[in-house]
């Protein structure tokens, strides 16, 4: 369980570094876009804004991944605490069982199983299916329709046009 927690913490760190890299790239593009507009290179500015839009989408996706990992880290920490509590409880039960066995008269038979039981295969399968359902919130379904792809591209072009207009007005107001 500790190795699982360590792996989750490492995964979160990796996602954070990826997001930091994207943020740095986006900020660098902003200055280049402004220079391109000042030099009359709208085509380059448009390409830069398109890349910024892509970066924003990737950053949002990474934010969701980080939130998911944070939830899994909290669950792993809770499971680790529960396992520690269960270990302490089982140690106490073993101690009680040993005392009871020692207190019995010789020749009598006692029950000293300590309360341990192996999980049933059905319980393990149900737990695995529950984990899979919790971790995959993407619907299993058909691929996107062409109309949705076109709508997404339309929205992307609109965001690029809006950003270009904003940058143009900022540049005009500075002159």
C-alpha positions, 0 to 999 in steps of 0.5 A, spaced: 500 500 500 505 504 501 508 503 494 501 504 491 501 511 495 508 513 493 506 511 485 500 516 486 504 521 489 509 521 483 504 521 478 501 527 481 508 530 480 509 528 473 502 531 471 504 538 475 510 538 471 507 537 465 502 542 466 507 547 468 511 546 462 504 547 458 503 554 462 510 556 460 509 555 453 503 558 453 506 564 456 512 564 451 507 564 445 503 570 448 509 575 447 510 572 440 503 573 438 504 580 440 510 581 436 507 577 430 501 582 430 505 588 430 509 586 424 503 584 420 503 577 421 496 575 422 497 568 420 503 567 425 499 570 430 493 565 428 497 559 429 500 561 436 493 563 438 491 556 436 496 553 439 494 557 446 487 554 445 490 547 444 494 548 451 488 551 455 485 544 453 490 540 455 491 544 461 484 543 463 485 535 462 491 535 466 487 539 472 482 533 471 487 528 472 490 531 478 484 532 481 483 524 480 490 523 483 488 527 489 482 523 490 486 516 489 491 519 494 486 521 499 483 514 498 490 510 499 492 514 505 485 512 508 486 505 506 493 505 509 490 508 516 485 502 515 490 497 514 494 500 520 488 499 524 486 492 522 493 490 524 493 493 531 486 490 532 488 483 529 494 483 534 490 485 539 485 479 538 491 474 537 494 477 544 487 475 547 486 468 543 493 466 546 491 469 553 485 465 553 489 458 550 494 459 556 488 460 561 485 453 559 486 447 562 490 442 559 486 437 555 480 442 553 479 444 546 479 452 544 477 456 538 483 460 537 482 463 530 484 470 531 478 472 527 482 472 520 479 470 514 481 470 506 476 475 502 471 471 498 473 471 490 466 474 489 468 480 494 475 481 490 472 481 483 466 486 486 472 491 489 476 490 482 470 492 478 468 498 483 475 501 482 474 500 475 468 504 475 470 509 479 477 511 475 474 511 468 468 516 468 469 516 460 462 513 457 463 507 453 460 509 446 460 510 439 465 515 436 464 522 435 459 524 429 462 529 424 457 534 426 460 535 433 467 535 430 465 541 426 462 544 431 468 543 436 472 546 430 468 552 429 468 554 436 476 553 436 476 558 430 471 563 434 476 563 440 482 564 435 478 570 432 476 573 439 483 573 442 486 576 435 481 582 436 482 583 443 490 583 442 489 588 436 485 592 440 490 592 446 496 593 441 492 599 438 491 602 445 498 602 447 500 606 440 
